[in-house]
């Protein structure tokens, strides 16, 4: 190990010489002469400009702990005499300008000390050897290691606040120095195939003056093992052996599946290849998690993205599956790691047949009494709370309620939505009847209401199927905020049915136009669809079947979804516009599941 030896020749002489010196003896004063001899063996090629470990500072401390003499460079005392009173002293010597408490490259720290006793009339000599007081670490990468695309060894200290040092293969590998404390060595390698491997090793019982040499090489066989350790004096050599291929090998990878209720999108690719890959020999295999046999699905190769994709159909909702990407040709066979996914539950629409109705106080809700009690409310709500509770109780009307006469399925009920003018004490508003998934929030004075649209859902349907029966009248009320050019007085009223999948509930305040739905541009909306105006007209006393197809703006899985369905007997009812002669019936609603239509299609 390289060391620096500084011999501090401290000569204390009480000599019978000239008369002036005799007077000093009588005054109980002695002389100290400092001679520094060095035997330095240090690599100084890249020592930082502001720090020179060979510049030795000296302090002389008396028995009371007071510094009686000091210098940043012992050379300033060379050839001089120091007078000291008899007594005990400690002479400290160390590298000037650094205390060794931080890590860094090319920053060795040397220190040493010795106690001496100065006696009148006697000569004393103290020899101090300054040795390495921090810890030296060097990293070497064997020639075999150079075949890796990259390698970095990170050495970190267990001492708080001490920075880790990175030894990067291919750069100048300077020695690193750390204060005394346990170390952790982490090596990260990337081979020519882009595969990454890592290993961490702890070095305990670290001592000053030790030189820890970390050698890395590639093994001929075996696996990544703990390093072998050899000790040669102050040198402790750790040899790390990696059995990791430096070359590219054929490896496949499968991505997390985008699983819906009855189908799933699969995606995979070639992470690395040692030869040419024939896309025609690639396939996906899948099975339920508890099955033994794999089923096969062909893989489509996308040359631009170099990905393999497939769509698994006819899957079972709420079921766990495994899948993998497989390649097999000319005796060579490779498979990716297995990826597990669970299909979404094909959740049904609560009370979609509209058969159940429950009256709480003055307000009708489309829910059974038991479900209302169990769930603390209804999955569906309407404009009824606005006309039967609070200030609306003066009106005491339920624009939306069950009807057992006009029904699509005999023996049940439908939802009747009847637009009307509601007034009390000379104050009135046009009220379009509504039915929606969500909750009526509160009235906004006498001008409107706040409504929370959306109920938490566990699946992504692709549409809504059902039946409606609509009689429309001529528009006889038109709110001041109604957009120009639509819903003019005397024109035919329209009904409305629309649906959306959202990332969060949507609160509408119909006194604030900025809160109105913008299904196509609202970032909260994942998918949307609505009944076209051409179909939202009178059904001439008949039931009309409809299907609303959702357009998905985003098909990537989310943590949660909210289902929004809104029906209204007057399309522009949010603007207090419509006809008091419009009545709509809704029945037998059900969600449609399958592969989605995207907004780009």
URHU-V62838 format. One line per field, one symbol per residue. ss: DSSP state (H for helix, E for strand, C for the rest). A space follows every 50 residues. Layout:
# URHU-V62838
ss=???
This chain:
# URHU-V62838
ss=CCCEEEEEEEEEECCCCCHHHHHHHHCCCEEEEEEEEEEECCCCCCCCCC CCCCCEEEEEEECCCCEEEEECCHHHHCCCEEEECCEEEEEEEEECCCCC CCCEECCCCEEEEEEEEECCCCCCCCCCCCEECCEEEEEEECHHHHHCCE EEEEEEECCCCCCCEEEECCCCCCCEEECCCCEEEEEEEECCCCCEEEEE EEECCCCCCCEEEEEEEECCCCCCCCCEEEEECCEEEEEEEECCCCCCCC EEEECCCEECCCCEEEEEEEEECCCCCCHHHEEEEEEECCCCCCEEEECE EECCCCEEEEEECCCCCCCEEEEEEEEEECCEEEECCCEEEECCCCCCCC CCCCCCCEEECCEEECCCHHHHHHHCCCCEEECHHHHHCHHHHHCCCCCE EEECCCCCCCCCCEEEEECEEEEECCEEEEECCEEEEEEEEEEECCCEEE EEECEEECCCCCEEEEEEEEECCECCECCCCCCCCCCCCCCECCCEEEEE EECCCEEEECCCHHHCCCCCCCCCEEEEEECCCCCCCCCCCCCEEEEEEC EECCCCCCCCEEEEEEEECCCCHHHCCECCCCEEEEEEEEEECCCCEECC C
